[in-house]
Amino acid sequence: MTGTLKIAVVGGFGVGKTTMVRSISEIRPLNAEETMTRPVEIEALADLDGLGRKTATTVAFDFGRISLDESSVLYVFGGPGQERFGFLWDRLFSGTLGAVVLVDTRRVADARHTIERLQADGTLFIVACNDFGGPFRTEEQVRETLGLTPDVPLVECDARDRSSSKYVLITLIEYLAARVSSDGHGCPAPRARH
């Protein structure tokens, strides 16, 4: 394998996307976080459990890089979690092979909109439950809440931990490779956007 590959880490507000990009990147990641100017910016969320200490939000993309070998690089882009930045979606997914949907175990339903959008766009994805110590949810409960089919991988992770984040990315790459080989195509096609 040679060249550059791109994946996206997406999900709801405050689920740990920036943290995951930071934990996995071999370079100092580019973060597009800004201080929230007022608490009202998160008042629109139905369940603010655990977000009371959050003081910054991603307003564009987070960016990290991982060298796979001497000639291959994986670029990891973290998207903003607030729907008001949804206009950036096409840019984020231009050339993307697939996505990790990061889910806060305390607010699983917040990921529904993201998953619906990925499905509508035909983007392959896996789901990673970032454990914030919230109420325990079984795999069946998470799958039912998000409407996931059995073929979509669902893994647990700690976005702060490099090895855990690495496991998530490996799971995504293996899933993409398996889908490509089952579809009979030689290489996954990056998502083209207009």
Backbone as CSV, one residue per row, in Angstrom:
resi,resn,N_x,N_y,N_z,CA_x,CA_y,CA_z,C_x,C_y,C_z
1,MET,0.841,-1.164,0.000,0.000,0.000,0.000,0.895,1.238,0.000
2,THR,0.604,2.145,-0.910,1.345,3.400,-0.941,0.381,4.556,-1.099
3,GLY,0.815,5.701,-0.636,0.000,6.892,-0.805,-0.586,7.377,0.491
4,THR,-1.624,8.201,0.339,-2.280,8.790,1.497,-3.705,8.280,1.598
5,LEU,-4.119,8.048,2.817,-5.473,7.603,3.107,-6.071,8.587,4.091
6,LYS,-7.387,8.731,4.042,-8.053,9.689,4.914,-9.265,9.045,5.558
7,ILE,-9.388,9.229,6.867,-10.590,8.803,7.572,-11.089,9.975,8.416
8,ALA,-12.338,9.879,8.835,-12.935,10.932,9.654,-13.415,10.344,10.974
9,VAL,-13.295,11.136,12.023,-13.858,10.806,13.331,-14.978,11.812,13.570
10,VAL,-16.199,11.306,13.680,-17.362,12.173,13.796,-18.233,11.720,14.971
11,GLY,-19.192,12.536,15.327,-20.101,12.209,16.415,-20.672,13.476,17.000
12,GLY,-21.428,13.322,18.059,-22.088,14.446,18.697,-21.138,15.351,19.450
13,PHE,-21.708,16.384,20.011,-20.970,17.386,20.774,-20.366,16.768,22.034
14,GLY,-19.070,16.971,22.235,-18.412,16.564,23.469,-18.181,15.080,23.644
15,VAL,-18.102,14.305,22.562,-17.927,12.856,22.704,-16.466,12.414,22.736
16,GLY,-15.521,13.319,22.438,-14.106,12.963,22.503,-13.382,12.886,21.171
17,LYS,-13.939,13.492,20.137,-13.309,13.427,18.812,-11.937,14.099,18.810
18,THR,-11.858,15.305,19.360,-10.580,16.015,19.436,-9.584,15.217,20.269
19,THR,-10.050,14.650,21.352,-9.189,13.843,22.224,-8.643,12.634,21.479
20,MET,-9.475,11.973,20.688,-9.012,10.809,19.932,-7.956,11.207,18.909
21,VAL,-8.187,12.289,18.182,-7.200,12.734,17.193,-5.881,13.056,17.897
22,ARG,-5.952,13.718,19.032,-4.739,14.042,19.796,-4.003,12.790,20.256
23,SER,-4.756,11.795,20.704,-4.122,10.599,21.267,-3.439,9.743,20.210
24,ILE,-3.921,9.772,18.990,-3.412,8.861,17.964,-2.376,9.494,17.040
25,SER,-2.377,10.801,16.913,-1.509,11.465,15.941,-0.038,11.383,16.350
26,GLU,0.809,11.102,15.364,2.254,11.062,15.621,2.878,12.459,15.534
27,ILE,2.135,13.388,14.987,2.589,14.774,14.932,1.738,15.576,15.907
28,ARG,2.168,16.768,16.203,1.325,17.636,17.014,0.082,17.942,16.184
29,PRO,-1.091,17.505,16.657,-2.284,17.669,15.832,-2.714,19.122,15.716
30,LEU,-3.338,19.397,14.601,-3.953,20.702,14.387,-5.351,20.627,14.958
31,ASN,-5.646,21.463,15.925,-6.977,21.497,16.528,-7.634,22.825,16.212
32,ALA,-8.912,22.771,15.928,-9.676,23.979,15.618,-10.692,24.233,16.722
33,GLU,-10.212,24.150,17.960,-11.091,24.404,19.091,-11.055,25.876,19.463
34,GLU,-12.205,26.381,19.817,-12.331,27.751,20.292,-13.074,27.744,21.615
35,THR,-12.774,28.718,22.435,-13.476,28.860,23.697,-14.930,29.220,23.427
36,MET,-15.833,28.516,24.110,-17.246,28.846,23.953,-17.493,30.185,24.624
37,THR,-18.145,31.053,23.911,-18.329,32.410,24.402,-19.395,32.514,25.480
38,ARG,-20.319,31.564,25.478,-21.374,31.591,26.488,-22.006,30.211,26.593
39,PRO,-22.513,29.863,27.750,-23.114,28.550,27.951,-24.300,28.275,27.051
40,VAL,-24.942,29.295,26.521,-26.117,29.095,25.691,-25.801,28.247,24.455
41,GLU,-24.535,28.191,24.057,-24.174,27.409,22.880,-24.469,25.932,23.055
42,ILE,-24.532,25.449,24.299,-24.836,24.037,24.499,-26.229,23.818,25.066
43,GLU,-26.991,24.895,25.249,-28.329,24.754,25.793,-29.268,23.995,24.870
44,ALA,-28.984,23.968,23.588,-29.855,23.289,22.634,-29.772,21.772,22.759
45,LEU,-28.744,21.270,23.427,-28.614,19.833,23.595,-29.625,19.343,24.617
46,ALA,-30.263,18.228,24.308,-31.309,17.712,25.186,-30.744,17.237,26.524
47,ASP,-29.581,16.630,26.509,-29.016,16.058,27.721,-27.588,16.544,27.875
48,LEU,-27.366,17.384,28.858,-26.038,17.970,29.061,-25.212,17.189,30.065
49,ASP,-25.623,15.974,30.395,-24.934,15.175,31.394,-23.446,15.092,31.098
50,GLY,-22.640,15.569,32.019,-21.197,15.478,31.890,-20.552,16.581,31.099
51,LEU,-21.320,17.499,30.526,-20.742,18.545,29.693,-20.582,19.870,30.424
52,GLY,-20.909,19.893,31.689,-20.859,21.135,32.440,-19.483,21.765,32.492
53,ARG,-18.425,20.973,32.393,-17.062,21.494,32.451,-16.491,21.814,31.079
54,LYS,-17.210,21.531,30.027,-16.696,21.751,28.671,-16.653,23.249,28.381
55,THR,-15.470,23.744,28.002,-15.302,25.182,27.769,-14.905,25.519,26.335
56,ALA,-14.615,24.485,25.528,-14.193,24.725,24.146,-14.960,23.794,23.221
57,THR,-15.043,24.200,21.957,-15.726,23.394,20.955,-14.971,23.489,19.628
58,THR,-15.001,22.408,18.854,-14.359,22.400,17.538,-15.223,23.184,16.559
59,VAL,-14.592,24.120,15.847,-15.333,24.961,14.911,-14.966,24.687,13.457
60,ALA,-14.029,23.820,13.215,-13.674,23.413,11.845,-13.307,21.934,11.912
61,PHE,-12.050,21.598,11.677,-11.604,20.211,11.726,-10.404,20.082,12.647
62,ASP,-10.300,18.933,13.275,-9.054,18.543,13.924,-8.311,17.692,12.902
63,PHE,-7.001,17.693,12.972,-6.211,16.964,11.980,-5.019,16.296,12.639
64,GLY,-4.850,14.998,12.349,-3.698,14.252,12.819,-3.162,13.368,11.711
65,ARG,-1.995,12.814,11.951,-1.335,12.011,10.918,-0.671,10.808,11.557
66,ILE,-0.722,9.673,10.826,-0.087,8.442,11.264,0.644,7.844,10.064
67,SER,1.943,7.571,10.212,2.694,6.886,9.159,2.429,5.392,9.281
68,LEU,1.938,4.794,8.204,1.665,3.363,8.214,2.912,2.560,7.862
69,ASP,3.670,3.082,6.921,4.971,2.521,6.553,5.749,3.638,5.867
70,GLU,6.849,3.303,5.190,7.690,4.342,4.596,6.989,5.141,3.504
71,SER,5.967,4.551,2.880,5.334,5.258,1.765,3.834,5.495,1.941
72,SER,3.285,5.160,3.103,1.845,5.313,3.315,1.549,6.116,4.572
73,VAL,0.612,7.038,4.436,0.232,7.912,5.533,-1.286,7.887,5.683
74,LEU,-1.736,7.838,6.938,-3.158,7.913,7.234,-3.426,9.268,7.872
75,TYR,-4.315,10.038,7.253,-4.724,11.315,7.806,-6.041,11.107,8.553
76,VAL,-6.103,11.626,9.770,-7.281,11.486,10.611,-7.864,12.880,10.836
77,PHE,-9.096,13.051,10.414,-9.786,14.329,10.567,-10.920,14.164,11.576
78,GLY,-10.959,15.030,12.562,-12.062,15.052,13.512,-13.000,16.176,13.152
79,GLY,-14.274,15.864,13.027,-15.252,16.875,12.634,-15.906,17.545,13.820
80,PRO,-16.495,18.698,13.597,-17.216,19.388,14.671,-18.480,18.614,15.037
81,GLY,-18.845,18.667,16.304,-20.001,17.914,16.768,-21.314,18.669,16.757
82,GLN,-21.254,19.966,16.601,-22.486,20.744,16.617,-23.076,20.827,15.208
83,GLU,-24.382,20.628,15.114,-25.043,20.624,13.810,-24.919,21.951,13.084
84,ARG,-24.705,23.034,13.801,-24.588,24.336,13.131,-23.351,24.413,12.240
85,PHE,-22.403,23.472,12.427,-21.230,23.413,11.561,-21.386,22.341,10.482
86,GLY,-22.611,21.885,10.271,-22.897,20.844,9.293,-22.512,21.198,7.867
87,PHE,-22.423,22.479,7.567,-22.041,22.892,6.212,-20.617,22.442,5.862
88,LEU,-19.819,22.064,6.860,-18.451,21.593,6.618,-18.398,20.113,6.231
89,TRP,-19.524,19.423,6.326,-19.580,17.978,6.131,-18.991,17.545,4.786
90,ASP,-19.374,18.188,3.693,-18.878,17.789,2.376,-17.368,17.919,2.280
91,ARG,-16.820,18.984,2.828,-15.358,19.158,2.839,-14.685,18.063,3.655
92,LEU,-15.265,17.757,4.806,-14.691,16.744,5.680,-14.623,15.396,4.983
93,PHE,-15.669,15.051,4.248,-15.728,13.719,3.661,-15.180,13.616,2.242
94,SER,-14.711,14.699,1.680,-14.098,14.636,0.362,-12.831,13.785,0.432
95,GLY,-12.809,12.678,-0.301,-11.651,11.787,-0.319,-11.548,10.841,0.861
96,THR,-12.575,10.765,1.685,-12.552,9.915,2.876,-12.916,8.478,2.527
97,LEU,-12.156,7.532,3.103,-12.450,6.113,2.901,-13.585,5.628,3.796
98,GLY,-13.658,6.153,4.992,-14.668,5.718,5.950,-14.599,6.574,7.199
99,ALA,-15.441,6.215,8.183,-15.536,7.047,9.379,-15.663,6.214,10.647
100,VAL,-15.211,6.828,11.724,-15.468,6.337,13.073,-16.535,7.255,13.658
101,VAL,-17.648,6.684,14.104,-18.654,7.456,14.822,-18.376,7.238,16.303
102,LEU,-17.941,8.292,16.967,-17.636,8.216,18.389,-18.902,8.542,19.176
103,VAL,-19.202,7.704,20.165,-20.435,7.812,20.933,-20.090,7.936,22.413
104,ASP,-20.749,8.870,23.088,-20.658,9.004,24.543,-21.667,8.029,25.143
105,THR,-21.212,7.139,26.009,-22.106,6.124,26.568,-23.236,6.717,27.402
106,ARG,-23.111,7.975,27.819,-24.178,8.627,28.579,-25.250,9.213,27.677
107,ARG,-24.889,9.437,26.382,-25.807,10.112,25.446,-25.757,9.419,24.093
108,VAL,-26.051,8.130,24.085,-25.928,7.325,22.866,-26.777,7.876,21.731
109,ALA,-27.992,8.283,22.022,-28.918,8.739,20.980,-28.414,9.959,20.224
110,ASP,-27.467,10.720,20.797,-26.923,11.899,20.111,-26.245,11.543,18.788
111,ALA,-25.869,10.281,18.612,-25.172,9.871,17.390,-26.117,9.511,16.242
112,ARG,-27.402,9.458,16.511,-28.357,9.049,15.469,-28.262,9.907,14.210
113,HIS,-28.234,11.226,14.384,-28.195,12.121,13.228,-26.932,11.872,12.393
114,THR,-25.808,11.713,13.045,-24.545,11.465,12.336,-24.628,10.169,11.539
115,ILE,-25.135,9.117,12.158,-25.243,7.820,11.486,-26.205,7.904,10.303
116,GLU,-27.318,8.560,10.486,-28.269,8.711,9.378,-27.642,9.444,8.206
117,ARG,-26.855,10.437,8.505,-26.200,11.210,7.442,-25.158,10.363,6.708
118,LEU,-24.375,9.588,7.461,-23.388,8.704,6.827,-24.083,7.668,5.949
119,GLN,-25.163,7.093,6.444,-25.893,6.101,5.661,-26.466,6.719,4.395
120,ALA,-27.008,7.920,4.497,-27.569,8.600,3.327,-26.492,8.890,2.286
121,ASP,-25.279,9.192,2.761,-24.164,9.482,1.852,-23.470,8.217,1.344
122,GLY,-23.816,7.051,1.905,-23.171,5.805,1.495,-21.755,5.650,2.040
123,THR,-21.453,6.324,3.140,-20.122,6.250,3.741,-20.070,5.087,4.722
124,LEU,-19.060,4.224,4.576,-18.873,3.121,5.502,-18.350,3.649,6.830
125,PHE,-18.811,3.053,7.933,-18.408,3.530,9.252,-18.470,2.406,10.269
126,ILE,-17.774,2.619,11.376,-17.907,1.789,12.561,-18.330,2.706,13.697
127,VAL,-18.768,2.126,14.805,-19.160,2.899,15.974,-18.243,2.529,17.125
128,ALA,-17.705,3.555,17.795,-16.841,3.360,18.962,-17.470,4.053,20.161
129,CYS,-17.758,3.290,21.210,-18.339,3.845,22.437,-17.208,4.309,23.342
130,ASN,-17.108,5.613,23.522,-16.111,6.219,24.390,-16.686,6.222,25.801
131,ASP,-16.108,5.438,26.671,-16.669,5.244,28.002,-16.325,6.393,28.932
132,PHE,-17.327,7.163,29.267,-17.179,8.265,30.211,-17.637,7.857,31.602
133,GLY,-17.849,6.558,31.809,-18.307,6.092,33.105,-19.789,6.298,33.317
134,GLY,-20.511,6.441,32.237,-21.957,6.642,32.336,-22.663,5.335,32.602
135,PRO,-23.971,5.322,32.465,-24.711,4.083,32.709,-24.268,2.999,31.733
136,PHE,-24.172,1.774,32.226,-23.754,0.664,31.370,-24.810,0.405,30.318
137,ARG,-24.380,0.279,29.089,-25.274,-0.050,27.980,-24.741,-1.322,27.322
138,THR,-25.611,-2.279,27.104,-25.199,-3.493,26.410,-25.044,-3.191,24.922
139,GLU,-24.346,-4.065,24.235,-24.194,-3.890,22.793,-25.557,-3.853,22.119
140,GLU,-26.470,-4.700,22.569,-27.810,-4.738,21.974,-28.534,-3.411,22.180
141,GLN,-28.396,-2.815,23.365,-29.044,-1.532,23.632,-28.489,-0.431,22.730
142,VAL,-27.170,-0.405,22.563,-26.553,0.607,21.708,-26.995,0.404,20.263
143,ARG,-26.945,-0.827,19.794,-27.358,-1.116,18.412,-28.822,-0.721,18.185
144,GLU,-29.687,-1.032,19.139,-31.100,-0.699,18.988,-31.308,0.813,18.994
145,THR,-30.650,1.511,19.910,-30.801,2.968,19.998,-30.357,3.645,18.710
146,LEU,-29.279,3.137,18.111,-28.724,3.762,16.904,-29.241,3.139,15.610
147,GLY,-30.009,2.086,15.696,-30.523,1.429,14.499,-29.421,0.784,13.674
148,LEU,-28.412,0.221,14.348,-27.279,-0.385,13.641,-27.600,-1.796,13.177
149,THR,-27.205,-2.105,11.976,-27.319,-3.469,11.478,-26.185,-4.301,12.074
150,PRO,-26.349,-5.627,12.120,-25.332,-6.475,12.745,-23.955,-6.410,12.089
151,ASP,-23.888,-6.009,10.821,-22.600,-5.980,10.126,-21.739,-4.770,10.490
152,VAL,-22.303,-3.746,11.127,-21.530,-2.560,11.497,-20.767,-2.850,12.791
153,PRO,-19.432,-2.802,12.754,-18.658,-3.062,13.974,-18.952,-2.036,15.066
154,LEU,-19.047,-2.536,16.294,-19.266,-1.709,17.472,-18.195,-2.091,18.488
155,VAL,-17.369,-1.116,18.867,-16.265,-1.382,19.791,-16.313,-0.395,20.955
156,GLU,-15.678,-0.764,22.047,-15.523,0.137,23.176,-14.144,0.763,23.095
157,CYS,-14.012,1.987,23.614,-12.710,2.635,23.584,-12.579,3.671,24.681
158,ASP,-11.354,4.113,24.863,-11.040,5.261,25.710,-10.259,6.196,24.797
159,ALA,-10.900,7.258,24.337,-10.288,8.152,23.348,-9.008,8.803,23.854
160,ARG,-8.784,8.803,25.147,-7.558,9.398,25.717,-6.353,8.484,25.557
161,ASP,-6.610,7.204,25.321,-5.556,6.194,25.297,-5.137,5.873,23.864
162,ARG,-3.857,6.049,23.575,-3.348,5.827,22.218,-3.632,4.406,21.719
163,SER,-3.378,3.406,22.560,-3.569,2.026,22.099,-5.051,1.736,21.853
164,SER,-5.935,2.320,22.650,-7.363,2.140,22.448,-7.815,2.817,21.153
165,SER,-7.342,4.029,20.911,-7.671,4.738,19.664,-7.106,4.005,18.457
166,LYS,-5.912,3.451,18.612,-5.295,2.674,17.530,-6.154,1.452,17.197
167,TYR,-6.657,0.782,18.226,-7.533,-0.375,18.029,-8.780,0.024,17.224
168,VAL,-9.349,1.179,17.536,-10.530,1.662,16.813,-10.201,1.853,15.331
169,LEU,-9.072,2.502,15.043,-8.698,2.744,13.644,-8.403,1.437,12.912
170,ILE,-7.752,0.493,13.581,-7.489,-0.815,12.970,-8.809,-1.519,12.654
171,THR,-9.768,-1.437,13.570,-11.081,-2.043,13.337,-11.742,-1.433,12.105
172,LEU,-11.655,-0.119,11.959,-12.233,0.542,10.780,-11.547,0.071,9.504
173,ILE,-10.218,0.061,9.491,-9.484,-0.353,8.288,-9.795,-1.801,7.925
174,GLU,-9.857,-2.682,8.927,-10.197,-4.085,8.655,-11.612,-4.209,8.105
175,TYR,-12.534,-3.413,8.643,-13.914,-3.430,8.154,-13.975,-2.956,6.705
176,LEU,-13.272,-1.873,6.401,-13.243,-1.373,5.022,-12.648,-2.410,4.076
177,ALA,-11.551,-3.044,4.495,-10.904,-4.063,3.653,-11.831,-5.250,3.424
178,ALA,-12.542,-5.682,4.466,-13.465,-6.807,4.329,-14.619,-6.455,3.391
179,ARG,-15.133,-5.236,3.497,-16.222,-4.812,2.614,-15.760,-4.746,1.168
180,VAL,-14.530,-4.271,0.962,-13.999,-4.189,-0.399,-13.843,-5.577,-0.996
181,SER,-13.276,-6.516,-0.223,-13.065,-7.855,-0.762,-14.392,-8.574,-0.983
182,SER,-15.401,-8.327,-0.146,-16.703,-8.974,-0.343,-17.455,-8.363,-1.519
183,ASP,-17.175,-7.095,-1.833,-17.810,-6.447,-2.977,-17.094,-6.765,-4.286
184,GLY,-15.906,-7.394,-4.189,-15.161,-7.766,-5.373,-14.367,-6.641,-6.002
185,HIS,-14.196,-5.533,-5.301,-13.412,-4.413,-5.813,-12.002,-4.502,-5.245
186,GLY,-11.048,-3.939,-5.949,-9.666,-4.035,-5.542,-9.231,-3.047,-4.476
187,CYS,-9.865,-1.905,-4.420,-9.433,-0.869,-3.488,-10.632,-0.018,-3.121
188,PRO,-10.773,0.354,-1.851,-11.912,1.208,-1.525,-11.793,2.559,-2.202
189,ALA,-12.894,3.017,-2.748,-12.885,4.305,-3.437,-13.154,5.412,-2.441
190,PRO,-12.306,6.416,-2.432,-12.582,7.563,-1.542,-13.897,8.213,-1.917
191,ARG,-14.551,8.803,-0.933,-15.808,9.500,-1.166,-15.538,10.747,-1.987
192,ALA,-16.186,10.846,-3.117,-16.064,12.048,-3.959,-17.172,13.009,-3.596
193,ARG,-16.847,14.265,-3.531,-17.838,15.289,-3.218,-17.814,16.362,-4.288
194,HIS,-18.945,16.979,-4.472,-19.059,18.059,-5.461,-19.190,19.386,-4.774
